[in-house]
């Protein structure tokens, strides 16, 4: 069981990284100019990193309690999936959100 729990924590980290990739992908595929592509492609993931670091990071002084933190996680993951859909990648969005749901359920059941 310890191995499965460790794999689930690894999946949680991978999903966090994929969330940033999804935001970046959307940003680089949105807008009419190269400047907008770069601003959104780098800016949106950076904003997500700041929000995640303040409210979700394990060592953060402002880490949210479990329920609000889960709501924030689901909102950010949902926005990342929506970004993939808008950027023309609905299949990847579905795969991503299914993995997020499975991961969140296991995080809750195993109290990780």
C-alpha positions as CSV (number, residue, x, y, z in Angstrom):
1,X,0.0,0.0,0.0
2,X,2.9,2.4,0.7
3,X,4.0,2.1,-2.9
4,X,0.6,3.0,-4.2
5,X,0.4,6.0,-1.9
6,X,3.8,7.1,-3.0
7,X,2.8,6.7,-6.7
8,X,-0.4,8.8,-6.0
9,X,1.7,11.6,-4.5
10,X,3.9,11.4,-7.6
11,X,0.8,11.6,-9.8
12,X,-0.3,14.7,-7.8
13,X,3.0,16.4,-8.6
14,X,2.9,15.4,-12.2
15,X,-0.7,16.8,-12.5
16,X,0.5,20.1,-11.0
17,X,3.2,20.3,-13.7
18,X,0.7,19.3,-16.4
19,X,-1.6,22.1,-15.2
20,X,1.2,24.6,-15.8
21,X,1.9,23.1,-19.3
22,X,-1.9,23.3,-20.1
23,X,-1.9,27.0,-19.1
24,X,1.2,27.7,-21.2
25,X,-0.1,25.8,-24.2
26,X,-3.3,27.8,-24.1
27,X,-1.4,31.1,-23.7
28,X,0.9,30.4,-26.6
29,X,-2.1,29.5,-28.8
30,X,-4.2,32.5,-27.9
31,X,-4.1,36.1,-29.2
32,X,-3.1,37.7,-32.5
33,X,0.5,38.7,-31.9
34,X,3.7,37.2,-30.8
35,X,3.8,39.5,-27.8
36,X,0.4,38.3,-26.6
37,X,1.5,34.7,-27.1
38,X,4.6,35.2,-25.0
39,X,2.8,37.2,-22.3
40,X,0.0,34.7,-21.9
41,X,2.1,31.6,-22.5
42,X,4.5,32.6,-19.7
43,X,2.3,34.9,-17.6
44,X,-0.6,32.6,-16.9
45,X,1.5,29.7,-15.7
46,X,3.5,32.2,-13.5
47,X,0.3,33.4,-11.9
48,X,-0.7,29.8,-11.3
49,X,2.6,29.1,-9.7
50,X,2.3,32.1,-7.3
51,X,-1.3,31.1,-6.3
52,X,-0.3,27.5,-5.8
53,X,2.8,28.5,-3.8
54,X,0.9,30.8,-1.5
55,X,-2.1,28.7,-0.8
56,X,-1.2,25.1,-1.6
57,X,2.5,24.5,-1.0
58,X,3.1,22.2,2.0
59,X,5.5,24.6,3.7
60,X,3.5,27.8,3.0
61,X,2.7,29.9,6.0
62,X,-0.7,30.7,4.3
63,X,-1.6,27.1,3.3
64,X,-5.3,26.6,3.2
65,X,-7.1,24.0,5.4
66,X,-8.0,20.8,3.6
67,X,-11.4,21.6,2.2
68,X,-10.7,25.1,0.8
69,X,-7.4,23.8,-0.5
70,X,-9.2,20.9,-2.4
71,X,-11.7,23.4,-3.8
72,X,-8.8,25.6,-5.0
73,X,-7.0,22.6,-6.5
74,X,-10.1,21.5,-8.4
75,X,-10.8,25.0,-9.6
76,X,-7.2,25.4,-11.0
77,X,-7.2,21.9,-12.5
78,X,-10.6,22.6,-14.0
79,X,-9.4,25.9,-15.5
80,X,-6.4,24.0,-17.0
81,X,-8.7,21.5,-18.6
82,X,-10.9,24.3,-19.9
83,X,-7.8,25.9,-21.3
84,X,-6.9,22.7,-23.2
85,X,-10.4,22.5,-24.6
86,X,-10.3,26.2,-25.8
87,X,-6.8,25.5,-27.3
88,X,-8.3,22.7,-29.4
89,X,-7.2,19.7,-27.3
90,X,-10.4,18.2,-25.8
91,X,-9.1,14.7,-25.7
92,X,-6.1,15.7,-23.6
93,X,-8.5,17.8,-21.4
94,X,-10.6,14.7,-20.7
95,X,-7.6,12.5,-19.9
96,X,-6.2,15.2,-17.6
97,X,-9.5,15.8,-15.7
98,X,-10.1,12.0,-15.3
99,X,-6.6,11.6,-13.8
100,X,-7.2,14.6,-11.5
101,X,-10.5,13.1,-10.2
102,X,-8.9,9.7,-9.5
103,X,-5.9,11.4,-7.9
104,X,-8.1,13.7,-5.7
105,X,-10.3,10.8,-4.6
106,X,-7.2,8.7,-3.6
107,X,-5.7,11.7,-1.8
108,X,-8.9,12.1,0.2
109,X,-9.3,8.3,1.0
110,X,-5.7,7.9,1.9
111,X,-5.6,11.3,3.8
112,X,-2.6,12.4,1.9
